[in-house]
Amino acid sequence: MAVSVWITAERIVPSRVLDMVGDEADGAVLLFLGTVRNRNDGRPVDGLTYQAYPEMAESVLEEIATEASTRFGTDRLAVVHRHGDLEIGDVSVAVAISTPHRAEAFEGARYVMEELKRRLPVWKHEHYTDGRSDWVAGTEPPGVPRGAAR
């Protein structure tokens, strides 16, 4: 197996991403999905647009996935991120990872997501039900000490 990454305008099919990982030596197989929610910061959302330069974004995504592979001892890792227009409920990002033990799978997926939010050159433009829209800055999740995922 090998690390797989890609940026796509097509819908992400979670089962296809999950099928890219797994080995008989693995006791943990994890799939994380980021989806488009209908509210953000108390505002009703009716969709969003991710803008990216796919070749550049794939290069950064490859760096992040390679770091995770080295750090967590697995080459069974697949990461995909959407660009273009997405609707509520669409999968915007998927991370699949398999490792011999659960701790590495959880930590590996978390590492990929935190680094992706911090470094990936993909920009999110939310569209609200009142007709307005805003660019959304990436943030670290609440309760996580700055730099903890690194």
C-alpha angles and dihedrals in degrees: 000000000000140000110275125198134168144159116222144179089205125093113273113241106206095204091057091052091047091050089062093069136050136086135190088252092058122097093179130054116175132186120190119190125191110202136189109259127205096234135042126177089350094305122118111242125203099184145317144228125225114204120199144154093234099206092051093043092050090052092054091043089053090052092051094047092047090051090050091047092053095041096048099034102242137108089191097100132122125183128180131175128191128227128189129042118344131186130216109289095021117135108247098179136011129192120186120183136166127195138162091257134033098237093064092046093052093043092045094052091045092050092051093049096046093047091044090054090047102042114015113110095228118120125207122217112186122206117209130208091244089065096256126116137195139190108245121220118219117249138186113251118261116266095028114113111235109273094008093126093054 
